Amino acid sequence: MGNREEYGQPRRGQRAPEIRTGSEQPIDPEDLVLVSGRDPTPERIERARRLLEEKGAAAIEVYLP
């Protein structure tokens, strides 16, 4: 069997690592377009803004493969 570190558990006296997914931070429409690897044109930014209004932070799922 593996040791505690192998499973991501901290050793005694150590803090657990903080796992960040990015969803805890606000996403703006331009960031959403940039995540897709596209240039942020006014049309793409507007589409991303509408998508964020509709789906919230889950909108990033539409842009990521």
N, C-alpha and C positions, 0 to 999 in steps of 0.2 A: 504494500500500500504506500501511497505517496505521503509526503510530509505536508504540514499545514501551509507552507509557503506555496507549494505546488497548486493549491486550490484557492489562492488569493486571500487567505486568512492571515491576519497579522500575528506576529509573535507576541508573547506576553509583554505588556508594557508599551507596545507600539500601537499607533492609530491605524485603523483600516484605511486603505487608499481611497481617495475621493474619486468617484467615477462620474464623469460629466458627459452628457449626451449632446449638449448644445440646445436642447429644447427649453432649458431653464432661462435662457437669455432671449430678449426680444429680437425678432427678425424683421428687417425692413425690406421693402420690395426690391430695392437695388441689390441687396445681399442675396436675395432669393434668385434673382436672375444670374448673378455672378457664380453662384453655386452650380448652376447648370452648365457653366463653361461658355455662356453666350455673352455678347456685348450688351450692356444695359441701354437699349434704345428706349425712347419714350413709350412706344407701344408695348414692349416687353415689361417695362416697369409698371405700366397701368394694368396689364394682365395679372402680374404678380400681386399688385395691390388688391385687386378684386378677389383673387384667390385667397389671400391672407384674411380678408374680411369674411369670406365664406367658410374657410376651413381652419383658420387660426394657425398655430404652429405646425399642425399636421400638413400644411401646404407644402412643406419642404419635401414630403414624400413624393409629390408629383414631379419635382425637379430632379430628384436623385434617382440614379438607376437602381 
